[in-house]
Amino acid sequence: MSTPDNNESGAEELLLGFTTVETRDEAEKLGREAMDSGLAACIQIDAPVTSYFLWEGKRHEAVEHRLLFKFVSGHRRALEAWIQRHHPYDTPEWIVVAADHTAEKYLQWAREVTK
């Protein structure tokens, strides 16, 4: 039987979660703490990106650092809750997509290194 955090077959799959923060230091802190929590197998930080968005009725432009979280589907809800509690933004970006295919050896590693 599948659970809400698993795919239809009930087997864990690899998910990718994206968020952005203002500074490299914030990105590194958020990434390290997420790793230490045991909810993500890997976090990658991209070079600065320029974001354009509407906030409180005004157009904004910001240079941000994007984090990519790699995690197993069984941690989806817990990681999202963790992001909401620890992210420096009031309304953080949190977008999750399923990996279309993950090499079994890599997926097994991700399962083993997360709690």
BAFIDO-650383 format. One record per atom (N, C-alpha, C, CB): x, y, z; residue in one letter. Coordinates in steps of 0.001 Angstrom, whole numbers, padded with zeros to 6 digits, always signed. Glycine has a CB too. Layout:
BEGIN
XYZA/...
This chain:
BEGIN
+000850-001178+000000M/+000000+000000+000000M/+000889+001233+000000M/-000963+000002+001221M/+000601+002208-000858S/+001427+003405-000913S/+001008+004385+000170S/+001337+004063-002293S/+001944+005237+000529T/+001674+006300+001497T/+001681+007608+000747T/+002719+006312+002662T/+001178+008695+001359P/+001157+009979+000659P/+002528+010471+000237P/+000518+011008+001521P/+003603+010015+000885D/+004934+010476+000545D/+005653+009533-000412D/+005744+010647+001793D/+005004+008520-000897N/+005628+007580-001825N/+004915+007634-003165N/+005605+006145-001255N/+005533+007037-004167N/+004880+006990-005467N/+003782+005927-005451N/+005910+006700-006590N/+003092+005755-006539E/+001938+004853-006573E/+002290+003407-006271E/+001279+004927-007912E/+003498+002988-006602S/+003872+001604-006346S/+004261+001384-004889S/+005016+001197-007255S/+004413+002467-004118G/+004805+002353-002727G/+006312+002379-002531G/+004247+001097-002148G/+007077+002326-003624A/+008531+002359-003523A/+009009+003806-003449A/+009182+001629-004721A/+010041+004028-002638E/+010586+005375-002558E/+011248+005757-003874E/+011589+005485-001403E/+011104+007022-004228E/+011745+007553-005416E/+012572+008767-005021E/+010699+007919-006501E/+013419+009223-005902L/+014224+010403-005642L/+013435+011634-006057L/+015581+010332-006390L/+013403+012624-005176L/+012760+013895-005454L/+013814+014991-005455L/+011647+014195-004420L/+013520+016063-006186L/+014385+017230-006252L/+013591+018429-005776L/+014936+017454-007692L/+014115+019141-004790G/+013448+020318-004251G/+014304+021552-004473G/+013146+020137-002758G/+013659+022643-004861F/+014365+023883-005170F/+013915+025013-004255F/+014145+024272-006631F/+014881+025811-003820T/+014587+027039-003098T/+015700+028032-003390T/+014444+026781-001562T/+015490+029288-003028T/+016508+030313-003185T/+016640+031100-001888T/+016167+031251-004364T/+017834+031642-001684V/+018101+032528-000554V/+018953+033684-001060V/+018814+031766+000622V/+019083+034713-000237E/+019753+035933-000678E/+021274+035800-000784E/+019422+037047+000262E/+021912+035124+000161T/+023366+035112+000187T/+023933+033692+000141T/+023865+035825+001427T/+025181+033606-000237R/+025883+032312-000243R/+025960+031751+001181R/+027316+032463-000844R/+026214+032612+002156D/+026279+032159+003545D/+024952+031541+003992D/+026650+033327+004466D/+023823+032178+003623E/+022508+031614+003968E/+022310+030271+003279E/+021371+032588+003572E/+022747+030172+002028A/+022605+028919+001284A/+023411+027812+001948A/+023053+029099-000178A/+024651+028118+002303E/+025490+027112+002943E/+024931+026693+004301E/+026909+027639+003106E/+024454+027644+005080K/+023872+027334+006399K/+022636+026455+006246K/+023507+028635+007157K/+021726+026841+005349L/+020505+026060+005140L/+020850+024661+004637L/+019567+026773+004140L/+021776+024568+003715G/+022176+023277+003173G/+022804+022371+004221G/+023139+023475+002038G/+023738+022917+004996R/+024391+022109+006044R/+023382+021616+007075R/+025492+022926+006744R/+022504+022515+007514E/+021526+022129+008533E/+020543+021089+008016E/+020769+023351+009018E/+020163+021194+006745A/+019271+020186+006162A/+019964+018836+006094A/+018809+020615+004757A/+021246+018846+005731M/+022013+017594+005698M/+022095+017004+007104M/+023441+017833+005124M/+022406+017849+008085D/+022533+017378+009463D/+021220+016819+010005D/+023016+018507+010355D/+020097+017291+009463S/+018787+016813+009909S/+018502+015393+009420S/+017691+017757+009421S/+019266+014932+008425G/+019066+013600+007867G/+017916+013507+006886G/+018843+012634+008962G/+017391+014654+006438L/+016237+014651+005540L/+016623+014687+004060L/+015350+015826+005853L/+017855+015078+003761A/+018288+015180+002370A/+019601+014430+002198A/+018442+016663+001940A/+019758+013794+001055A/+020981+013053+000765A/+022065+013962+000203A/+020693+011924-000212A/+021662+015023-000483C/+022621+015907-001145C/+021971+017265-001348C/+023099+015310-002506C/+022764+018303-001196I/+022314+019652-001510I/+023365+020279-002402I/+022076+020506-000216I/+022933+020886-003490Q/+023837+021606-004379Q/+023441+023070-004394Q/+023814+021010-005813Q/+024447+023944-004414I/+024205+025385-004425I/+024689+025923-005761I/+024924+026104-003228I/+023787+026575-006485D/+024125+027171-007773D/+024709+028561-007559D/+022886+027238-008691D/+025509+028978-008544A/+026033+030341-008563A/+024852+031316-008528A/+026931+030586-009828A/+025117+032546-008231P/+023993+033493-008161P/+023119+033472-009421P/+024521+034902-007936P/+021830+033585-009181V/+020840+033695-010247V/+020085+035000-010023V/+019861+032455-010270V/+019555+035568-011085T/+018747+036774-010948T/+017283+036372-010995T/+019081+037816-012064T/+016546+036772-009974S/+015122+036454-009882S/+014304+037725-010080S/+014787+035794-008516S/+013237+037603-010848Y/+012270+038682-011038Y/+010941+038157-010517Y/+012168+039138-012559Y/+010273+038917-009650F/+009041+038422-009062F/+008191+039589-008556F/+009347+037438-007917F/+006911+039298-008381L/+006005+040273-007778L/+005888+039960-006296L/+004602+040255-008469L/+006000+041002-005476W/+005860+040835-004034W/+005178+042076-003487W/+007245+040598-003344W/+004053+041859-002821E/+003260+042942-002241E/+002928+044002-003284E/+004005+043578-001068E/+002551+043528-004478G/+002087+044398-005545G/+003167+045113-006333G/+001195+045391-004983G/+004433+044819-006057K/+005515+045494-006762K/+006435+044464-007406K/+006309+046406-005805K/+007005+044859-008567R/+007973+044000-009238R/+009317+044177-008555R/+008069+044327-010760R/+009978+043061-008292H/+011290+043074-007649H/+012295+042318-008508H/+011216+042456-006234H/+013545+042660-008318E/+014662+041958-008933E/+015650+041672-007817E/+015320+042794-010104E/+016117+040434-007732A/+017050+040073-006665A/+018080+039082-007171A/+016299+039487-005463A/+019286+039207-006680V/+020315+038215-006931V/+020235+037225-005771V/+021759+038871-007061V/+020055+035951-006111E/+019867+034920-005097E/+020757+033719-005407E/+018383+034491-005018E/+020827+032819-004447H/+021527+031549-004617H/+020484+030440-004562H/+022639+031346-003517H/+020499+029568-005570R/+019516+028490-005640R/+020105+027228-005026R/+019075+028231-007105R/+019299+026573-004201L/+019675+025291-003624L/+018839+024200-004259L/+019498+025294-002089L/+019490+023096-004581L/+018825+021901-005082L/+018988+020820-004023L/+019414+021444-006471L/+017884+020352-003470F/+017873+019298-002467F/+017519+017984-003161F/+016863+019620-001314F/+018313+016948-002936K/+018017+015605-003444K/+017620+014772-002233K/+019258+014965-004219K/+016423+014179-002297F/+015921+013442-001139F/+014942+012367-001573F/+015252+014392-000140F/+014747+011388-000705V/+013816+010314-001022V/+012396+010748-000661V/+014201+009009-000273V/+011447+010201-001380S/+010053+010632-001257S/+009484+010461+000144S/+009203+009872-002227S/+010007+009526+000912G/+009517+009340+002272G/+009779+010529+003188G/+010140+008122+002861G/+010658+011443+002764H/+010989+012625+003570H/+010333+013904+003044H/+012494+012812+003612H/+009476+013784+002044R/+008902+014976+001401R/+008218+015910+002389R/+007910+014561+000338R/+007297+015416+003152R/+006547+016284+004076R/+007428+016831+005194R/+005373+015519+004681R/+008288+015986+005739A/+009166+016433+006823A/+010145+017500+006338A/+009935+015244+007411A/+010699+017326+005140L/+011639+018316+004620L/+010925+019624+004308L/+012345+017785+003365L/+009732+019548+003754E/+008984+020781+003485E/+008700+021536+004780E/+007665+020465+002757E/+008288+020836+005809A/+008031+021479+007101A/+009320+022080+007663A/+007431+020463+008105A/+010423+021358+007495W/+011714+021852+007976W/+012099+023133+007238W/+012810+020777+007795W/+011921+023143+005907I/+012226+024341+005105I/+011382+025519+005588I/+011966+024075+003591I/+010108+025304+005808Q/+009233+026392+006257Q/+009690+026969+007599Q/+007790+025895+006371Q/+010221+026123+008476R/+010675+026586+009800R/+012044+027278+009758R/+010739+025407+010762R/+012941+026858+008868H/+014320+027323+008902H/+014713+028311+007812H/+015205+026170+008823H/+013886+028460+006808H/+014219+029345+005684H/+014154+030806+006142H/+013249+029104+004482H/+015087+031647+005676P/+015071+033052+006102P/+013944+033891+005497P/+016375+033682+005755P/+013280+033427+004438Y/+012204+034198+003815Y/+010868+033890+004483Y/+012126+033898+002307Y/+009977+034872+004498D/+008625+034664+005033D/+007844+033672+004184D/+007868+035994+005108D/+008010+033764+002865T/+007325+032870+001934T/+008372+032261+001012T/+006222+033627+001115T/+009039+031200+001474P/+010113+030637+000653P/+009588+029876-000556P/+010974+029722+001488P/+010348+029960-001629E/+010098+029091-002772E/+010383+027667-002307E/+010985+029489-004026E/+009484+026741-002611W/+009735+025321-002374W/+008998+024561-003453W/+009279+024868-000934W/+009744+024135-004450I/+009184+023417-005588I/+009834+022043-005625I/+009410+024194-006933I/+009012+021015-005697V/+009515+019643-005687V/+009067+018944-006964V/+009017+018870-004426V/+010016+018261-007600V/+009716+017455-008779V/+010303+016062-008567V/+010284+018115-010083V/+009670+015097-009176A/+010170+013724-009098A/+011188+013506-010211A/+009003+012692-009204A/+012253+012813-009879A/+013226+012427-010902A/+012559+011397-011804A/+014550+011856-010263A/+012634+011599-013095D/+012038+010672-014048D/+012691+009299-013963D/+012154+011221-015464D/+013978+009305-013741H/+014716+008050-013587H/+015917+008317-012688H/+015169+007471-014979H/+016192+007415-011785T/+017372+007497-010930T/+018071+006150-010973T/+016996+007894-009461T/+019372+006160-011215A/+020134+004914-011208A/+019934+004231-009859A/+021652+005175-011485A/+019695+002942-009868E/+019382+002212-008640E/+020479+002356-007596E/+019158+000744-008948E/+021724+002341-008019K/+022831+002464-007064K/+022800+003825-006370K/+024185+002262-007777K/+022517+004889-007115Y/+022432+006235-006534Y/+021231+006334-005596Y/+022330+007305-007649Y/+020100+005785-006014L/+018902+005807-005176L/+019137+005042-003882L/+017704+005214-005931L/+019803+003907-003968Q/+020118+003134-002766Q/+021003+003944-001823Q/+020811+001811-003140Q/+021990+004650-002382W/+022849+005519-001563W/+022009+006581-000865W/+023946+006189-002432W/+021102+007232-001600A/+020257+008275-001012A/+019412+007715+000125A/+019350+008900-002081A/+018899+006518-000034R/+018126+005889+001037R/+018991+005635+002266R/+017511+004575+000549R/+020212+005181+002040E/+021091+004819+003143E/+021577+006015+003946E/+022267+004065+002620E/+021802+007161+003299V/+022382+008296+004012V/+021349+009194+004675V/+023204+009108+003073V/+020073+008943+004419T/+019032+009715+005101T/+018395+008841+006168T/+017957+010232+004095T/+017881+009500+007170K/+017325+008784+008318K/+015897+008357+008071K/+017393+009644+009560K/
